[in-house]
Amino acid sequence: MEIGIVPDALMPRVADLFSFAFELRKSGTWEEWLKGEDTLTRYGAFEGDQLYALICVHDFETHIANQWVPCAGIAGVVSNPARRGQGLLRRVMEHCLSHLNERGVPLAVLGTDIPLFYEKMGFAYCDWQVEIEVSTSALSKFRALGDSSNYKMIDSKQMVRCKDVHDRWSDMYNLSIRRTVNRWNRENFGWECAWQVFLHQDGYMLIDLTASKEKNRLSVFEWACVTEQAYLDGLALLSRCDADYSTVRWTEKSAERLFNYGSLDQCPKVTLSPGQMARVVNLDTYAKIFGRSFDSVVIKDPLQVTETRGGESVSNTVALSPGQLVQLTTGFWKQLPQGWPAEHERIAGPAPTFISEIF
């Protein structure tokens, strides 16, 4: 069996695995979709005309310490049930990350519902996200604070017009991901949903009408606000949807901004959850971002991809996984765990960590 980049001849098998493991596409085929992905590399375990494990990697850029640096977006992780339980995905991940390490890519990021599986491969949660659900009528107070007319309804086919705001929004966070024009044009972060887009000079809302109509709950897929006025104008807009939807749901970095304006007529439902997972890949490149060395940090990589130098001799220091090194440098924990090297805490700067991209 070969472990490596999946040849083009096996593209139909890639599409087969996607169709088996993920939702079926309503139009076109997975194979057609894959042909349009200009930033995607496919790693797998294959033999002859059979594909047994697959990991796809997007070439992204992430914002950290006021810089944009290369970042691998891990996606499309799936295995053939005929060969599951044989550790093939782990072998493919090791090969994939080793290849990225050779290229000098500092970071890899992924989203998952099975975090323990990826913790065993050196990943760790790196950002917190808050989902807010509230009655649309309870937001009526914001009609006096914001102007809903500042959000203009635009054709979803012109969604790329949001890119400038998204770029400015991404500059406000650590580990945010820059969305390419191709991804905006293909709407491939939301599948075949019916979209409604509202664009503000300092913000935008992407509303998933498919999910909204199914549950009579306005589902805001993504809401970017560069200024506080764009936030207030957006809340005013959501409040004026009360004739069509009884509740609204959106995700942001923190609920504090909403509550800064006092109590609402009804208590919102606020759910805190960890967001994306990340890990260091190439330690030298990651260290150069901050202009320092991590030789004093004990790093233990389960996949033995990320290099460690000098850390083993340091006393009274716990070993960190490559993902925990990301947590340390970006300030994931409000209180640093005991034994972690405090001299490297939050060296990425004071900007909060927030990853909105789905891949």
Legacy VTK file of the C-alpha trace (Angstrom):
# vtk DataFile Version 3.0
C-alpha trace
ASCII
DATASET POLYDATA
POINTS 359 float
0.000 0.000 0.000
1.270 3.479 -0.886
1.035 6.532 1.379
1.351 9.824 -0.462
-0.344 12.365 -2.693
-3.394 10.806 -4.315
-2.964 10.604 -8.112
-5.533 12.263 -10.370
-6.564 8.839 -11.663
-8.142 8.152 -8.246
-10.296 11.298 -8.262
-13.463 9.201 -8.749
-12.577 7.254 -5.571
-12.068 10.546 -3.705
-15.557 11.586 -4.783
-16.908 8.176 -3.742
-15.475 8.513 -0.220
-16.828 12.049 0.105
-20.282 10.923 -0.996
-20.181 8.018 1.461
-18.963 9.996 4.473
-20.430 13.465 3.926
-23.727 14.875 2.738
-24.674 14.306 -0.875
-24.383 17.308 -3.119
-27.694 18.535 -4.499
-26.247 19.643 -7.809
-23.269 18.395 -9.755
-20.894 15.865 -8.264
-18.080 15.818 -5.731
-15.671 15.172 -8.578
-16.737 18.386 -10.323
-16.432 20.295 -7.045
-12.923 18.976 -6.412
-11.731 20.088 -9.836
-12.473 23.679 -8.891
-10.457 23.613 -5.659
-7.277 25.456 -6.584
-5.694 25.339 -3.109
-6.295 21.668 -2.298
-3.758 18.842 -1.978
-5.011 15.285 -1.406
-2.999 12.827 0.698
-4.073 9.222 1.037
-3.449 5.530 1.499
-4.129 3.696 -1.752
-3.439 0.482 -3.593
-4.204 -0.091 -7.235
-7.577 1.460 -7.972
-8.638 1.475 -4.318
-8.434 4.453 -1.951
-8.559 3.541 1.741
-7.840 6.778 3.636
-7.880 10.431 2.636
-6.818 13.792 4.097
-7.214 17.010 2.116
-5.152 20.130 2.795
-6.034 23.705 1.842
-3.175 26.181 1.426
-4.428 29.081 3.519
-2.915 32.081 5.256
-3.528 32.804 8.926
-3.104 36.036 10.863
-0.883 35.819 13.937
1.283 38.384 15.749
0.199 41.026 13.195
1.501 38.923 10.304
-0.058 36.746 7.613
1.719 33.387 7.448
1.126 30.082 5.635
-1.355 27.730 7.283
-2.571 24.263 6.301
-6.323 23.806 6.572
-6.954 20.100 7.213
-10.276 18.962 5.721
-11.982 16.005 4.084
-10.581 13.453 6.552
-12.284 10.168 5.712
-11.540 6.457 5.497
-12.893 3.502 3.574
-14.863 1.259 5.990
-13.263 -1.790 4.365
-9.915 -0.906 5.983
-10.838 1.027 9.095
-9.193 0.252 12.409
-5.764 -0.253 10.831
-4.303 3.161 11.676
-4.262 4.325 8.061
-5.524 7.835 8.793
-2.792 8.315 11.380
-0.172 7.200 8.859
-1.570 9.566 6.228
-1.657 12.455 8.731
1.973 11.798 9.673
2.976 11.799 6.001
0.917 14.914 5.303
2.362 16.911 8.222
5.898 15.728 7.416
5.464 17.055 3.887
4.176 20.364 5.252
7.105 20.477 7.675
9.540 20.079 4.775
7.815 23.016 3.072
8.286 25.135 6.205
4.560 25.560 6.926
4.322 26.738 10.555
0.732 25.772 11.419
-2.096 23.363 10.673
-5.739 23.988 11.628
-8.852 21.803 11.501
-12.434 21.618 12.718
-13.865 18.440 14.212
-16.519 16.836 16.394
-14.097 14.136 17.575
-11.330 16.112 19.338
-9.760 13.165 21.196
-8.884 11.545 17.865
-6.878 14.612 16.843
-5.393 15.298 20.269
-3.620 11.965 19.840
-2.008 13.507 16.754
-0.793 16.646 18.530
-3.707 19.030 17.890
-5.422 21.118 20.580
-8.350 23.513 20.677
-7.128 27.040 20.045
-10.152 29.343 20.193
-13.410 29.786 22.097
-16.636 30.646 20.311
-20.001 31.813 21.621
-23.347 30.978 20.031
-26.121 33.403 20.931
-29.805 32.644 20.412
-32.383 35.258 21.333
-35.890 36.356 20.500
-35.906 38.844 17.624
-38.433 40.971 19.502
-36.085 41.151 22.500
-33.629 43.094 20.333
-36.104 45.933 19.698
-34.134 48.284 21.999
-31.370 48.387 19.389
-33.646 50.124 16.871
-32.870 53.343 18.754
-29.118 52.607 18.877
-28.531 51.415 15.333
-29.759 52.043 11.801
-30.791 48.850 10.028
-30.883 50.632 6.648
-27.076 50.772 6.668
-27.141 47.079 5.761
-27.943 46.744 2.062
-29.406 43.527 0.646
-27.211 42.262 -2.215
-27.412 39.326 -4.614
-25.787 36.226 -3.125
-23.929 35.775 -6.424
-22.089 38.990 -5.569
-20.959 37.671 -2.188
-17.341 38.443 -3.096
-18.186 42.091 -2.398
-17.885 41.159 1.296
-14.200 40.309 0.902
-12.853 43.748 1.826
-14.805 43.772 5.094
-13.784 40.171 5.808
-10.110 41.059 5.330
-10.392 43.987 7.759
-12.343 41.819 10.210
-9.710 39.076 10.031
-6.986 41.594 10.892
-8.634 42.012 14.307
-7.959 38.411 15.439
-5.180 35.888 15.852
-5.462 32.662 13.809
-8.155 34.114 11.549
-7.969 32.786 7.993
-7.883 34.912 4.851
-10.623 33.821 2.443
-9.609 33.682 -1.187
-11.633 35.198 -4.017
-12.204 31.685 -5.340
-13.838 30.578 -2.085
-16.054 33.648 -2.063
-17.133 33.065 -5.647
-17.791 29.351 -5.146
-19.649 29.793 -1.829
-18.020 26.458 -0.932
-18.074 27.095 2.809
-21.856 26.780 2.811
-22.723 24.133 0.229
-25.952 24.635 -1.721
-27.745 26.686 0.905
-30.075 29.478 -0.138
-28.306 32.647 0.937
-29.322 36.182 1.762
-26.476 38.663 2.073
-26.600 42.048 3.810
-23.598 44.304 3.248
-22.583 47.259 5.450
-19.599 49.533 4.819
-18.039 48.028 7.967
-19.782 44.661 8.205
-21.821 41.967 6.512
-24.236 39.150 7.361
-24.482 35.836 5.550
-27.902 34.361 6.349
-28.609 30.690 5.688
-32.217 30.818 4.512
-32.403 27.039 4.133
-31.783 26.447 7.842
-33.892 29.488 8.778
-37.009 28.311 6.950
-36.724 24.790 8.334
-36.791 25.887 11.991
-38.395 29.356 11.868
-35.182 30.635 13.381
-33.076 33.174 11.571
-29.724 31.446 11.125
-26.835 33.873 10.668
-24.061 31.778 9.175
-21.445 34.523 9.503
-21.567 38.058 10.847
-18.533 40.295 10.487
-18.347 43.657 12.261
-15.329 45.909 11.988
-16.838 48.775 13.997
-19.192 49.001 16.961
-21.687 50.951 14.861
-21.813 48.080 12.354
-22.658 45.805 15.306
-25.464 48.091 16.535
-26.824 48.507 13.015
-26.812 44.710 12.659
-28.722 44.198 15.909
-31.282 46.733 14.705
-31.596 44.759 11.473
-32.107 41.469 13.325
-34.768 43.047 15.515
-36.741 44.053 12.425
-36.930 40.400 11.327
-39.457 39.713 14.116
-42.375 39.530 11.682
-40.685 36.640 9.837
-38.701 34.787 12.521
-39.329 34.380 16.234
-35.670 33.858 17.158
-32.229 34.521 15.710
-28.930 32.701 16.200
-25.390 33.827 15.461
-21.803 33.095 16.571
-19.186 35.544 17.759
-16.095 35.702 19.926
-17.833 36.815 23.114
-21.293 37.636 24.470
-19.920 40.553 26.477
-20.452 42.991 23.628
-24.188 42.257 23.543
-24.571 42.606 27.316
-22.579 45.847 27.404
-25.828 47.553 26.413
-27.765 46.265 29.408
-30.431 43.640 29.897
-32.898 42.480 27.267
-36.607 41.802 27.713
-35.855 38.080 27.412
-32.720 36.264 28.496
-30.645 35.050 25.516
-29.385 31.496 25.356
-25.586 31.654 25.331
-23.518 28.569 24.535
-19.738 28.584 24.928
-17.826 25.971 22.990
-14.286 25.407 21.742
-13.821 26.246 18.089
-11.082 24.966 15.793
-8.053 22.842 16.641
-4.482 23.691 15.665
-0.896 22.524 16.044
2.587 23.687 15.167
4.103 21.898 12.184
7.495 23.505 11.499
8.948 24.789 14.765
11.658 26.979 13.219
9.178 28.815 11.008
6.765 29.223 13.900
9.522 30.637 16.121
10.529 33.159 13.437
7.032 34.651 13.569
7.820 35.874 17.076
11.542 36.457 16.630
12.502 34.055 19.406
13.572 30.482 20.118
11.547 27.708 21.736
14.609 25.688 22.744
13.564 26.007 26.386
10.169 24.405 25.727
9.730 20.660 26.069
7.624 19.562 23.105
6.249 16.064 22.743
4.768 15.349 19.326
2.826 12.058 19.122
3.554 11.945 15.384
7.222 12.938 15.796
6.909 15.573 13.081
7.689 18.764 14.998
11.347 18.931 15.990
12.452 19.417 19.601
15.840 20.834 20.544
17.170 21.433 24.054
13.886 21.183 25.890
14.539 17.750 27.404
17.158 19.205 29.759
14.830 21.841 31.223
13.625 21.003 34.726
10.257 21.790 36.319
8.617 22.147 32.912
5.842 19.971 31.550
5.975 18.665 28.006
3.623 20.430 25.602
2.050 19.010 22.488
2.423 21.060 19.273
-1.183 22.155 19.764
-0.568 23.264 23.335
2.312 25.419 22.084
-0.257 27.286 19.983
-2.452 27.645 23.082
0.505 29.008 25.059
1.593 31.589 22.500
-1.907 32.860 21.690
-3.210 32.984 25.276
-5.920 30.342 25.003
-6.018 29.836 28.785
-6.946 32.734 31.079
-4.869 31.051 33.787
-1.739 29.362 32.528
-1.584 25.651 33.478
1.025 24.827 36.083
4.475 24.087 34.674
3.935 25.849 31.352
6.745 28.313 30.439
5.297 31.730 31.264
7.934 33.612 29.243
6.182 32.519 26.031
2.622 33.199 27.150
0.522 35.299 24.733
3.514 36.394 22.669
1.190 36.532 19.654
-0.105 39.802 21.102
-3.295 40.971 22.802
-5.620 40.297 19.851
-8.192 37.591 20.669
-8.124 34.296 18.802
-11.109 33.589 16.556
-11.398 31.332 13.495
-14.568 31.842 11.504
-13.575 29.870 8.408
-15.169 26.460 7.820
-13.258 24.034 5.591
LINES 1 360
359 0 1 2 3 4 5 6 7 8 9 10 11 12 13 14 15 16 17 18 19 20 21 22 23 24 25 26 27 28 29 30 31 32 33 34 35 36 37 38 39 40 41 42 43 44 45 46 47 48 49 50 51 52 53 54 55 56 57 58 59 60 61 62 63 64 65 66 67 68 69 70 71 72 73 74 75 76 77 78 79 80 81 82 83 84 85 86 87 88 89 90 91 92 93 94 95 96 97 98 99 100 101 102 103 104 105 106 107 108 109 110 111 112 113 114 115 116 117 118 119 120 121 122 123 124 125 126 127 128 129 130 131 132 133 134 135 136 137 138 139 140 141 142 143 144 145 146 147 148 149 150 151 152 153 154 155 156 157 158 159 160 161 162 163 164 165 166 167 168 169 170 171 172 173 174 175 176 177 178 179 180 181 182 183 184 185 186 187 188 189 190 191 192 193 194 195 196 197 198 199 200 201 202 203 204 205 206 207 208 209 210 211 212 213 214 215 216 217 218 219 220 221 222 223 224 225 226 227 228 229 230 231 232 233 234 235 236 237 238 239 240 241 242 243 244 245 246 247 248 249 250 251 252 253 254 255 256 257 258 259 260 261 262 263 264 265 266 267 268 269 270 271 272 273 274 275 276 277 278 279 280 281 282 283 284 285 286 287 288 289 290 291 292 293 294 295 296 297 298 299 300 301 302 303 304 305 306 307 308 309 310 311 312 313 314 315 316 317 318 319 320 321 322 323 324 325 326 327 328 329 330 331 332 333 334 335 336 337 338 339 340 341 342 343 344 345 346 347 348 349 350 351 352 353 354 355 356 357 358
